[in-house]
Amino acid sequence: MDKSHAQAQETRKRNTQARRERHERERAELEATINALRQIRQNPKATPGEKLEAIKLLIKLEGGVYGQY
């Protein structure tokens, strides 16, 4: 194997690892956002407008089927 081929393999390996880390970070952020919106939705002190916005965003983020009808 020549030097450029070895470098390309190493670059692909690093890129794959970076994609995995980014995907995990984005998944964790999405989960945290969804949990925060659920808390707003269930908070008795939240205004109806806040609850409505939280529900709208939850439907959008969770890929809800509610908007399809």
C-alpha positions in Angstrom: 0.0 0.0 0.0 1.4 3.4 -0.9 1.5 6.4 1.4 -1.5 8.3 -0.2 -3.7 5.2 0.0 -2.9 4.8 3.7 -3.6 8.5 4.3 -6.9 8.1 2.5 -7.9 5.2 4.7 -7.0 7.0 7.8 -9.0 10.1 6.7 -12.0 7.9 6.0 -11.7 6.4 9.4 -11.5 9.8 11.1 -14.5 11.1 9.1 -16.6 8.0 10.0 -15.8 8.5 13.7 -16.6 12.2 13.5 -20.0 11.5 11.8 -20.8 9.0 14.6 -20.0 11.5 17.3 -22.0 14.2 15.5 -24.9 11.9 15.1 -24.9 10.9 18.8 -24.6 14.6 19.9 -27.5 15.6 17.6 -29.6 12.7 18.9 -28.9 13.7 22.5 -29.7 17.4 21.8 -33.0 16.4 20.1 -33.9 14.2 23.1 -33.2 17.0 25.5 -35.3 19.4 23.5 -38.2 17.1 23.3 -38.1 16.4 27.0 -38.1 20.2 27.7 -41.1 20.7 25.4 -42.9 17.9 27.2 -42.3 19.6 30.5 -43.8 22.8 29.2 -46.8 20.9 27.9 -47.4 19.3 31.2 -46.7 22.4 33.4 -49.9 23.6 35.0 -48.4 27.1 35.2 -47.6 27.4 31.5 -50.0 29.6 29.6 -52.2 28.1 26.9 -50.0 29.9 24.2 -46.9 28.3 25.6 -48.5 24.9 25.7 -49.7 25.3 22.1 -46.3 26.3 20.9 -44.7 23.4 22.8 -47.2 21.0 21.2 -46.6 22.4 17.7 -42.9 21.9 18.1 -43.3 18.4 19.6 -45.4 17.3 16.6 -42.8 18.7 14.2 -39.8 17.3 16.0 -41.3 13.9 16.7 -42.5 13.6 13.1 -46.1 13.4 14.2 -48.8 12.2 12.0 -51.3 14.7 13.4 -50.4 17.3 10.7 -51.0 14.9 7.9 -54.8 14.9 8.2 
